[in-house]
Amino acid sequence: MSDHALNMAQQTVPLVVHVIYALGTGGLENGLVNIINRAAPGRYRHAIICLTRAEGFESRITAPNVELISLHKRPGHDLRVYWRLWRSLLRLRPAIVHTRNLAALEMQVIAALIPGIKRVHGEHGRDIHDIDGSNKKYNFLRKSLRPLVQRYIAVSQDLAQWLAEVVEVPTVKIQQIYNGVDQQVFTPGPMTVSAPAGFMTAEVQVIGTVGRLAEVKDQLTLIEAFGLLIQGDAGQKQLRLIIVGDGPMNQALCDKITELGLDKYVWMPGDREDIPGLLRMLDVFVLPSLGEGISNTLLEAMATGLPLVATRVGGNPELIDEGLNGYLVPVGDAVALANRLQGILADPQTLALYGEKSLNKVRQNFDWNRTVDEYLGVYDQLLGRAQHLTPHTKSESKKQSTSGSV
């Protein structure tokens, strides 16, 4: 086939334009890149429009011919970004525009002005300014734009319920799709990462967390809880804490560690590419966030076979079965967190059992192939295309057809 003929054939494949605020390090961005990389070639083409800019994460895109556009939106109201988006969509002529989270929701207006474009909006979680989704100004905007969105995708049952009850989206327009986790990369195994000299010994137990060092992730409460463990019992001097990530709270966390005299017990390695190896250093994974959608880091910890302790927010209760693979604690409660950690670390049998339950749960319910199938299925429905049955979806369909009805 000639290059021209190949190019013409590619143009007949529907294009999905994903509109996000920025392509940086984060769960939303990780999910988007995984969907694009794992989608069957020739089923859909993909492009990404960043309202601000890409921040290096685009290097993880391995699918061919994915156009990346940065609109360089300035802080506050930048009316020119709407014009730049309009021009980009007119040039690209997508079949579907898929916006994600509040920062990109207004771009549904521009997509709706161009005939023939189908429109999807994804809710992946909230930020520090709207933890529980009750902000009246934001919800007025969400409700005003609701008629323009033809399908909503929520990454957790918690977000799906909020869309229905608070934003008042008709349930027929909402599909809940969990994130997946790469179970070939995140697996139990021996420790392969070197810690600073003297940090690790055969006797220590290691608590850890992974995430952006931002106020919403509340690593400060974890440090305070760890300080209570260290200071409360001389025997707890065999504990270590690893906080992986970088962000605006880095200096504040370092200052708190020094203030509590914890410097020799805490390692902050910054942003890392070797997260699977770092997770294998841990005995228990902690997520102290103020709010979550469905946490990729919790899923990665589960796939590594770790017991979990996390705050009772967002989708965390959908991943943690209390007393089976971990525990849930109140937000911002260092004492409650310290007590839970002390209890679980004191019982090696419980650690092993909870880790096994985490691994079993993630293997049964959180596979990337399932996630990609469900996203592409939403696109198929909107375009009236026959849904493609992959080996995974064939298996699921067979299960459903033999399970009977209630």
N, C-alpha and C positions, 0 to 999 in steps of 0.2 A: 504494500500500500504506500502511495506517495505521501510526502509530508503534508501536502495540502489536503489530501483525502483523509489522512489521520486527524488533522486539525478539525476538519468539518465533522468527522464522526464524534470527536470529543465535545464539540459544541452542542450536540444533540443530547448530551448527558446533563440532567438538571443541575444547576449551580445553587448551592446553599451559601449565603453570605452570613457569617457569624459576626455580630457587632458587640464588642466588649469595650470596657473603659480603657484597659491597658493589658498588654500581654507580658505580665510579670510572673513572679513565682507565687503560686497559690493553688488552692484546690480547684477553683473554677477553671483556671487556665490549664491545669493538669488534665482535668476531665475533657476539656475541649480538644487538646492536642491528642489525647488517647483516642477519642472518637474519630478524628480525622485520620490518624495513622492506621487505625484498625478497621476502618470501613472498607468493604470490598471494592477493589478498583473497578471503575466503569459504572458503578451504581449511582453515585453522586460526585460532582466536583465540589470543591470547597474553596472559599476565600475568607480571610479574616480582616475586618476593619477595626482598628483601635482608635477610639475617640481621642486618646492622647498619643501614646507611642508604644512600640514594642520595647521590651526591656531585656533583651537577650534570650528570653525563653523560646523564641522562634527557632533556635538552633535544634530544638527537640522534635521539630516537625520533620518526619521522614517520608511522608506521602509526597509524590511528585506534583509539580505544577500548582502549588497552593500559593495564591497571591496574597501578600500581606501589605495592607495600606495603613499608614498612620496619618490621622487628621490633625494632630498637634493642637488639640483643644486647649485654650488657655483657662486658668482657674476662673470660677464664677460663670456668668452667662456670656458665652461666646457665640453670637448669632451666626458667625461665619462658618462654624462647624456644620450647621444644617445645610448650608449651600455646598460645602465640600462633600458631605455625605450624598446629597442629591445627585451631584455630578458623578460620583463614583458608582452609584447604583444605576444611573442611566447608561454608563459605559459597560458595566458588568452584566446588566440584564439578568439578575438572578431569578430563579423560580421561587425561592424561599429566602426570607430574611429572618434570622434567629437572633434576637437580642437577649442579653443576660443581665439580670439584677437591675436595681433601680437606676443606676448611673446611665444605663443605655436604653431604658424604657421609652423615653421621649422620642427616640429615633423610630419608633413604630409609626409616628405621624408621617415622616418622610417616606417610609416604605409604603404606607397606605395611599399616598398621592400618586404612586406609579402603578398604572393598571397591570393586573396580572400577577402581582407578587403576593404570595401567601406569607402569613406572618405568625411566628412562634416567639414566645417569651419564656425564658427560664428563670426560676427562682432558686438560687443556690445558697442562700443564707443572708444574714443581715450584718450591718456593721455597728460600731459603737454608738452611733447616733440614733439607732432604731432597733435596739436589741430584741424587743418583743413584738415589733411590727405594729405598734400602736400610735405612731406619730401621725397626727391628724393631717398635717400638710402633705406628707408623703402618701398617705392613704387616699386623700382627695385626688392627687395626681393619678394614683393607680386606678381608682374607680373611673376617673374621667377618660382614661385611655383604654379601659377594659373593652369597649365595643370594637376597637381596632384589632385586638389580639384574637387570632382564630384558634390558637391552641396554647395552653400553658403547660410547662413541664416543671414539676417540683421534685427536688432530689430527696425529700423525706416526706413521710406521712404527716409530720408536724407542719411542714410548709404547705402541703396540699390542703390540710384542714384549715389552716389560716387563710389561704386563698379563697376557700369556699365560704367561710364564716365571717371573716373580717372584710376582705376585698369584695366579697359577694360575687365571685366568679361562678357561673353555672358549672356544676360538677361534670357535665358532659364535655366541657372544654379543658378539663384538668387531667393530666396523666402524671402519675408519680413513677419516677424511674430512679432507682438507686445507682450511685457510682459503683464502679468496679475496682478491682485491685489486681495488679500483675502478680499472679501467684507463681510465676517462674522466677521473678526477681526477688520478691519478698517471701522468704521461706525460713523455717527454723534451721539452725546450723551452728557450727563452731564460730568463735569470735575471730574476726579477720582484721580488725582495725586496732591500731596502736594508740593508746592513751598517753598523756604526758607521763614522764618518769615518776614512779611512786604513787600514781593515782589508783591503779588497779593492783589488787593482790588476790590471792586465792580465796581469802576469807570475806571479801567485801560483797555486799548486796547493792545493786545499782538501780536507782529510780531514774526515769528519764522522760523527756517530752521532746516533741519536734513541732516547730511551727514558727511563723513570723513573730518577731519580738514586738508585739503591738498590744495596746491596752486591752483590746477585746480578747486576747488570748490569756491574759491574767497570769503570766508566769510569776508575778510578784507574790501571789498567794501561795503558789507552790514553794517558792523560796522560804517564805515565812513558816509554812508547815514543816519543811525540811529542817529549818532552824529549831523548831520545837522538838523534833525527833533527836537531833544531835545534842541539844542542851539538856534534854530531859532525862537521859540515861547514858552513863559512861559507856555501856555496852554498845550503844548505837554509833559509836565512832567508826564502826566498820561499814557505815552507810556511805554511798556516793550518789551524787546528783549530776546528770548530764542534761543540759538545755541546748538543743540544736536549733539554729536559726539566726536571723539577723533582722534588724528593723529599728524603728524609732525609740523603742524602750530599752535598747541595749545598755546605755550608760546608767539608766535608773536601776536596772537589774544588777549590774556590776556593783553599783554603790550599795544596794541593799545586802548583797552577799558580803561585802567588806564590813558593813555596819554590824552584821550578825556574827562576824568572825568565822565565816564559812569558806574562805578562799581555798583552803587545801582540800575541801570536800566536794567542791563544785567545779565542773569543767564546762565551759561554753565554747564549743569549737566553731561557732559561726555557721554560715551557710555552707552546706556540704553536698557533694555529689554521691557520697558513699553511705546514704541513709540506710540501706539494707544491712550493711555491716555494723553500723552504729546501733541499730535496733537489736541486733544479736548480742550486744553487750549488756542489755538490760534484763532485770528480773521482773520489773513491773513497769507498765507504761501509764503515764498520767496525762490527762487533758483537763486543765483547770479553766477552760474558756468561760467567758460571760455569755456567749451565744455561739451556736453552730448550726449548719445545715446538716449535711452528712459528712463527717470528718474523714478525709482521705488518710490522715495520719493514724486515726483509730483503726481503719481498715488495714493499713499496712502493718500496724502492731499486731492485729489479730492474725494476719497471714504469717507473721513471724512466730506465732505461738505464744503470745504474751498475755498474762492477766492484765486487766484494765481497772483504773480508777478515774472517773471523769465526773464533771458537774452535770447535774440533772437539767440540761437545757437542750432545746432544739431536737435534733435527731439522735442525740447520744443514747436515750433510753431504747431506741430501736436497735442499737448495736450491743448494748450491755444488758444481759439478763442477770439481775442482781442475785448473788449467791450461786451463780453458775459459771460466769466467766469474768466477773468483776463486781464493782460497786459504784453507785452513784452518790455524790455528795452535794450539799448546797453550794450555791455560787458564793465565792469570796469568803468562805469559812475555813480558815487555816487550821483551826482546832479539829474540826470534823475530818478534814483531809488527813491531818497527821494521825488521828486515831485509826482511820481506815488503813492507812499505810502500815502503821505499827502492827495492826492485827494480821494483815495478810502476809507481811514479811516474816512474821514469827512462825509461820506454818509452811514449811517447804512442800508438804503434800498438797496443800491448797493451791500454792503457786503453780505446781505442775498440772493439777487437775483443771484449774481455771484456764491455763494456757492452752491445754488440749481442747477445751470447749470453745475457746476463741477460734482456734484453727478450724475446727469442724464447722462452726457457724459460717465463717467467711468462705470456706470451700463450697458450701451448699447454696449460698445466697448472693454472693457478691463477685460474680465473674464478669470480666470486661466484655466478653463476647455477647453475653445476655444484654448488657447495657447498650452496646452499639446496635444490636438488633432492634431494641426497643426505640431508640432515637430514630433510626432510619425508618422504622415502622410508622412513626408519627409523620415523617415527611411523606411516605408513601400514601398515607390516608389523606393528607391535605391535597395531594396532587392527583388523587384518584388512580394511583398506580397499583397494579397487582403486587401484593407483598411477597418479597423473596423469602423463601424458607431455607435458612442455613441449617446445617446439621443440628445446631443447638435449638433453633426454633421448631424444627421438625420434632425433636424430642419433647419439647415443652407442649406442643400441640397434641402429641400422642397422649401425654399424661393427662391433659385436660379433657380429651375426648373419652378417655376410659375411666375418669374419676366419677362420672355421673353427675346429676344435678340434685340440689337440695329441695 
